[in-house]
Structures are given as C-alpha cells and as structure tokens.
Amino acid sequence: MLREAKSRKARLIEAAGHFTLMVERVMPTVRYVSVEGPVTRTVPGTECLSREIAERYLPPDKVPAYIELADTDFGEQVAIYLRLERWLTADLGPGAISPG
C-alpha cells in the first residue's frame, strides 16, 4: 500500500506494526474484501514503484496521468507491505448468504 509518508495513517501503522485494509464495491451490489496482517517492511516510495503499481491496476493510457498526479499532489510516499494473516469477503447482494 502506498501512503503519504508523513500521514497520520502511516505513523499509526508504523506504531501498531499491523493494519487492516478494506475494499468495497457498492454497485451493482455491495461486495467487500478485507485483509489484515503484520507489517513486513516499509520502504520509501519512488516513481518506479508508483509506475509499477499503476501499471498493475490502470489501463496503459491512464498511467502517465496517474504518475504526474502522484508527483504533484501526493507528496513523499512510503510503501507499506503486510503479510496476509486473515481475510474476509462478502457479497451482500440480493439472495446472498449473510457473512455471519
């Protein structure tokens, strides 16, 4: 995960030594996944790392704009890695079984 290096979140994760991350989609149905685990390493963000991540998740024509935005708007970044210990996923759409 990339975060602003001096952000409150980055400082809290560093102090705790672990974190949880959740991704949610609400359309067309509510679905989510959360992951949790200890921090395995923290490294300074670089343009190379930002590009690597952007190329993994964005269409090729969107990568240059993301890199420019990251350089101008996000400030100094830090990459925080975790070792996955727990994950939970749910689909809360019509007819879905409750995650409980």
N, C-alpha and C positions, 0 to 999 in steps of 0.2 A: 504494500500500500504506500502511495506517495502522499506526504503531508507537508504542510509548511513547517520548516524546521523549528521555528520559534513559537508555533501554535500551542495553545493550552492542551489540545488533544495529544500532540506529540510528547509534551512534557509529562502528562498524566500516564500515557502508555509506558514511557521510559521508567517512571517511578513504580508503576504496578508490575511491569515485567510480563504482562499478558494483555490481551484485548479480545473483544468480540466485534465482528463485522456483520452487518445485515444488509441484504439487498432485497428490495421489494418491488414487485410489479403490480399495478392495480387494474390495468386494462388489458385484455377484456375481462379477466378475473383476477382476484387477489391471489398472488403467489409470493412466497418469500423463501430465502435461504439465509441461515446464519452460520457463521463459523467462529470457533473460539480456540485459543491456544496461547502458549507462551511465545514471547518474542525470541527469535533465534539470532537475529542480527539487525543492526541499524547502520545504514551507510548513507553518505551524502548523495543527494540527487544530482544527476548530471544530464546534460542534453541527450547523451547517448542512451541513458536509461529511460528518459521520458519518451524518446523516439521508439525504443524497443516496446514499451508498454502501449503507446499509442498505435503502433503498427499491429499489435495483437488484437486490439479491440475496435479500431476505427477503419472505415474504408480508406484505401490508399490516398484518395483525393482530399481527405479531411485531415491527414496527418500534419502537413506543413502549417495549417492554420492553428491546430492544437499546440504545436511546438512554439509558434510565435506567441500565442496566448499565455502559455506556461511561462515563457521567458519574461514577458512584460507584466503579467498580472499576479502570478503566484508567489513570487519571491523565492528565497532559498528553500529548497525542498530536501526532504530526507525520506529514504525508502526504509520501511519497517517490514520485516519478514516475520511470519509466525509459523510454528509447527502445529498443524491441524490436530487437535485432540477431540473436538466434538463438532458435530454439525447437525443442523435441523432444517428440514424443509417442509413446506406445507402448500397445498393448493386449497384455497377456501372458496372455490367457485361452486356453482350450482351442482348439487349431488356429491360434493366432495365429502370425504370422511374427516371428521374433526381430528386435529393433530394430537389431541389428548387421548 
